[in-house]
């Protein structure tokens, strides 16, 4: 039994009726915009009302693209280039004046940050619109406007995130490493009743195998560690997106997705863990390593069992065993015992201080229901095959996370990319403010069942131009083809369904 698409269907054989009608295409950005400003509005950004933050740049995008598209073809590209250069120059001058305070706006209550934000978003809208029209020679399509809306909404959330403490999770890791290096307690069995004012003083709950590595980092200059960590985390995300099959022009756009950006900004380990997840179909053994950092990621190893990748499973388990044994003389057995007691205490702390749970499913439905729902997702994942199964297991790791912040949603990326272009950007726009946490659980539920609904899945329809992957099968990666995805009898692609039936699973 498989809960994926019919095994005989290929992307080019989908019925034409799945094409979006013009009315539906334009309804998508309109509905998303109304929802964002009416039901999911975030607080003002540097004093700028949220509706202006969202709708203003989309309006400038429309103005820029429509104006350039009306220019005769022989002059269109030259004019669009001149407009882009002029806007960029004006933005640079405005930013310089704002920072140096050479010019003062007597009747404006907006500060420097607000003015720079307006220049970035509104000027960026004109540049993007002019550039698109200059290249295509046409007014913006409904799906292009939807992409612009999603990008602006994501940037608005990113700007709010940047107002938080930089590298706060990395600083927590370094505090733990310094404590271990100085023979001080790393884990605590104290149950907190109020959150510390400094988030870097929250309890450390990663397994002891990580402590020697963190101790080395804590001994290095903090600025050097912070810069190197951010650069490597960004590189890890770029490689992850490419492994998922994302085309290069879309990589920087998806990097601003708030879960990915927050992972880099806070210095969380999730950026590197996503890389291991992305490498799973190509080097399956690496799926066994993430539980050494976050236990719930061990769910992904079930994919090795489902696909009968026994040698990969053994190699991964051996690597884990070696790491534990090599570090055991350094950390000692007592550290593991302290860690277990610390986990128990942290669970009680999270129950006392509900905001610590973040977006965790348990916060909305309770532990018992959360366990049942997560179990259902795992069962559905194991009834699927190949990369579709692994993508669904990634969703299961989110459902089982005891604490969940934005960066913890990053394993949803391959399931998101499975959606057709219109559906992908619609859900990214609708959920971009992250004000309504329950919306994300509705989205994850949709992602679980999406392979059963052809209208939601990207199969090379008319909106493939706005899809980060494009037409299925063009690129390697999770949505592309590998030798095991080719049916030797028909020669056709069996996308996301693992090895062909007549081919033994590889290790």
N, C-alpha and C positions, 0 to 999 in steps of 0.2 A: 504493500500500500504506500502511496506517495501523496503528500499534500502539496506537491509542486505542480507546475503546468503539465499538461499532457505530454508524454514523452515523444510523441510523433510530431509535435508542432514546432516549427522553426520560426524565427522572427520574421522572415519574409513571407510567410504563409498566413499571417493574421488577416482577418477580413478588413476591408477598407472602411467598414462602418465605424471603426474605432477612431477615425479622424475626428478632430474637434470641429464643431460647427462654429462659425464666426461669433454667434451670440454667446455660446458657452465660453469661447475663448476670452471674450471681453468681460464676461461675468466674473471670471476667476480673479483678476486684479481688483475689480471693484469690490467684490465680497471680502477679499483679504484686507483691503484698505479700510473698509467700514469696520470690520471686526477688530483690526488693530487699534484704531483710534476711538472706537466706541466701547468695546468689551475687554480689551487686553492692553489698554493704554498704560505705559510705564510712566514713572515720574518725569518731570521736566528735566531736560539735559542742560545743565549750566544756566538754568533760568529760561530756556527756550521751551515753550509748550510742546508736548509730545506730538500733537497733530502737525505742527509746523516742521518738526524734525523729520517726520515721515513723508508727508505729502509735498512739502516744498521742493526737495530734491527731485522727486518724481515729476513734478510740474516742470522744472527746469530741463530735465531730461527730454520731456515731450517737446518743449519749446525749441530746444537745440536741434533735435532730430528732425522735426517738421520743417523748421526754417531752412536747414541745409538741404533737405530733400526737394524743396521748391526751386532751388538754384539749378540752372541748366547744366547738363552733364559735363560740357567741356570745362566748366569753371568750378564744379562742385567740390572736387577733392582739394583744389588749391584754397578755396574759401574755408572749407572745414578745417584744414590745417592751420590757416591763419587765425580762425576763431579759437581753436584749441590753444595756440600759442599765446593769444591775447588774454584768454581767461587764466591760464597758468601764470602769466606774468603779473596780472592784476592780483591774483591770489597771493603770490609771493610778496608783492609790495604791501598788500593789506596786512599780511601776517607780520611783516617787518615793522610796520607802523604800530600795530597792536602791541607787539612785544616791547618795542622801545618807547611806547606811549608818546610818540611825537605828535600824534593827532588825537584829540579828545572829542568824543561825541557828547555834547552837553546834555542832551535829552535822552540819552540811552542808559538804561539800567543794566545792560549786559556787560559782563566782564570780558577779559581777554580770551578766556577759554571758550566762552559762548561765541564770540566773533570768529575765532579760528574754526570752531565747529561749523558755523554757518558757511564760511568760505569753503571749507573742505567738502561739505555735503552738497551745497547748492552749486558751487563751481564744478565739482565732480560730476553733477548731473548734466550740466551743459557740455562738458568735455566728452562724457560717454555718449550723449545723444548725438552730438556733432560728429564724433568719430564713427558711430554706427551708420548714420545716414551718409556720411562721406564715402564709406566703404561700400554700402549696399545700394545707395541711390534711391531708397524707398523710405516712406514714413515708418515709424516703429510699429511692429505687430503687437497684438495683445500679449503674446507670450514674452516679447522683449520687455514690455512694460511690467509684466509680472516679475520677471527676473530683477528689473531695476528696483521694484518695491521690496522684494526679498532682501536684496543687497543693502538697501538703505536701512531697513529694519534691523538687519544683523549688525550693521555698523553702529546704529544707535545703541544697541545693547553692548557692543564692544566698548564704546566710549564710556558707558557707565561702569563696566568692569575695570577699565584702566584707572578709574578713580579709587580702586581698592589697593591694598598693600601688595607691592610687587614681590614676587618670589616667596609668598608667605608659606607655602607648603615646603619649598626647598629649605627655608630657614628652620622649619620644624625638624626636617630631616637632619640638618646640620647640628641643631641643638642636641638631638639624640646621639649623633656621632661624637660630638664633643663630650657628652656625659659618659659615653662608653669609654672614650679615650682617657678620661680622667678618673675612671673607676667609680663613677657615680651611678645611681639608679637610673635606668633608661625607661623602664616600664613602671606604672603605678597601679596599685589595686584600690586607690582611693576613688570613691564615687562622688562626682561633682554634682552640685545642685544649681550652679549658675556658671555660665560660660565665662572664661577668662577674658579680660579686656583685650589682651594680646593674643590673636589667633595662633601665633607660633608657639604658644604654651599649652595648646591642647594635647591630650595624651597621644603618645606615639604608639601605633599598633601594628607596624610591619614586623614580620618574623625576624628572629635574631640573625638569620643568615645574611641580612642586609647590613648589619652593624659594622663589620670590618670595612666595607666599602665606604660607608658614611663617615666612619672615623677618619679615613684617609682624606676625604673631601673636606672635613671640618678643620683639618690641619693646614689647608691651603688658604691663600688670601680670599676673603669673601667676594670681592668684586670680580676676581678672575673666575671663581667657581660659578658665580651667578651668570656672567656673560657666556661662559662656555656651555653651561646647562641650557640657556635659552637658545643658543645657536644650534646645539645638537638636537634639542627638542623640536625646533622648527624643521631641521633637516629630516628628522624621523617622520614628521607629519607629511612632508613633501614625498618622501619615499613611499609612505603608506598610501597616499592618494594615488600615486602612480601605479602601485601594485593593485589597487582597486580598479585600475583602468582609466583614471581621470586624465583627460587630455591636458597638455601643458597650459594652454591659455586659461583653463578653468581652475588650475591649481591655486593661484593667488586668491581667486574669488571664494573657493571653498575653505581656504585657510582662515577667512574671517568669520566662518560659522562659529558662534559663541562657544560651544563646547570645546572646539579645537583651540581657539584663541585663549580661553580661560586656562586650559591646560598649560600653555606656554607662559602666560602671564603669572600664574600662581606657582610655577615651577613644580607642578605635580608630575608624578611618575607615569601618568596615563598616556602621555605623548609617546613614551618609549614602549609601553605595553601595547598600544595600538599598532605599532610597527610589528611586534611579534605576531599579533593577530592577523595583520595583513599578509605576513609571510607564511601563514599557516598552510595554504594550498601548495606552496612551492618548497617549503622546508618543514614538513609536518611536526618534526620533533620539537620545534620551538614552542608549540602550544602547551607543552608541559611546564615551561618555565614561569609564566606569569603568576601562578599561585604562590610562588616564593615571595611575592610582593603583596598581592591581593587574593585572598583565598577564593572568593567567588568566581574568579577567572578560571578555576579548575574545571568549571562546567565545559569549557571549550575542548577539553581533552576527550570528552565523550565522542567528539567527531572522529577521533582516531579509532575508537571502538566501532562506531557506526560504519566507517569505511574500511574496517579491518586492516588498518595500518599498524600491524602488530610490531614490526621492526622499529618503526618511528616511535611508537609508544614506549618500547623498551629502551631505545636510545635516550629518549627524553627523561625517563625515570632514572636511568643510570646517571645522567648529567645532574639531575636534582640530588640524587644520593651522594654523588661526589662533592657537590657544593656544600651539602649539609655536613658531611664527614670532614671536609677540609676546614670548615669554619668552626666545627665543634670544639676543638682544643683552644680556639681563640675566645669564643663566647662562653663556653661552658654549658653544662646541662641546666644550671640554675637559671640562665637567661631564658631558656625555653619554658621552664616552669613559671618564671615571672611573666613571660609573654601570655601564657594561657590565663593566668590570673588577671592580667591586664585586659585581655579581651572580655572576660566576664564583667569586670568593673566598667569597661567602656560601654557595654551593652546597657547597663543600668544607667550610666550617665546619659546616654542618648535617650533613654526613656524619660529621664527627668528633664532634660533640656531638648524639647522636640525640634527646635531649629537645627540642631546638630545633624538630625536625620536628613535635612535638605529635601530633595525630591523623592526620597525613598518610598517605595510602594507601601511599606508598613505604616508610614505616617498617614496614609489616606484610608487604608482598608483594614489595618491591624495585621499582626504577625501571622495568624492562622490563615486568613484569606490570602495574604501575600504568598505564603508557601504553596497553597493550592494553585494559585494562578501561575506562579513561576513553574510549578510542576507541569502544568498544562502546556506551557510554552516549550519546555524541554521535550515533552512527549511529541509535540508537533515537529520539533526540529529533528528528532530521531526518526520520524516517519518519512522525512525527506531524504534526499541524497545529494552528494557532492557539495558544491559551494553554497547551494541554497540551504542545506542543512547547517553548515557552519555559520552562515549569516544569521540564521534564526537562533542558533546557540548564543551568538553575540548579544541578541536581544534578551535572552534568558539571563545572561550575566548581569544585565542592567536590572532586571526584575528581582534578582536575588541580592542585590547590593544592600547591606544594612544601613549605609549612609550614602547618599547620592547627591553630588553637586553637578554643575553643568558639564565639567570635563568628563564625568562618569558616563555621559551619554554618547561618547565618541564611538563605542563599538556598534552603534546603530548605523554608521556611515555606509557599509556595504548594502544593508537592507534599504536605506534611503535611495541609494544609487540604482537599486533595482526598479524603482518607480519610473514611469514615463516622465518626460520632461515637464509637462504641465503639472502633473501631480506632485513631482519633486519640489518645484519652486512654490507651488501653492501651499504645501504643508510647511516649508521652510519660512515662508512669509507669515503664515498664520501663527506659528509658534515662536517667532523670532524675539518677542519681547520677554519671554520666560516669566511673565507675571503670573499666569495661571498654570501652576504646576500640573494640575490634572489634565490639561490639554496634552501634555507630553505622554501621559499614559494612554490617552485615547489614540494618539498617533502611533505609539508602539503596538497597540492592539491592531491598528490598521496595517502596519508593516508585517505583522505576523500572518495575516490572512491575505495580504496583497497578491501573492502568487496565484491565488485562486480566482482573482478578479482581473480578467484581461484588460479592462478599461483603465486599470491603475498601473499597469506594468509597461515599462518602456520596451517596445518591440519594433522600433524603427518607424514610428508613425510620423505625421507631419511636424511634430514638435521635436524631432531628434536634433535639430540645429541648436536648440537651447539646452540640450542635455550634456552634462560634463563628460559623459562617456561617448555619446553619439550613438550611432547605429551599433546594435549589439554584434559582437564578434569582430569588429574592426581592429581593436587593440588587444594585446595580451592583458593578463590580469584576471581579476575575479569574474569579469563579464566578457572575457575574450575566450579564445580557444587554446587548448593545449592538446597534445596527442591523445590523451584519454577522453577528450570531449568529442572526438570524431567517430561517428558510427562507420565502421569499416564496410558494412554492407551497402549503405546508402550514400556514404560520403558526405552526409549533412552534419551540421553542428547540433550537438545535444547540450545546449547551454545550461550551466549550473546544475548538471545532473551527474557529475562524477564520471568514473570510468564507464566506457561502453560495456554492454552486457557480456560480450565475448572476450573481454580483456580482463585479466586478473588484476586486482588492485595492487598498485605499487606501494612500496614502503615510503 
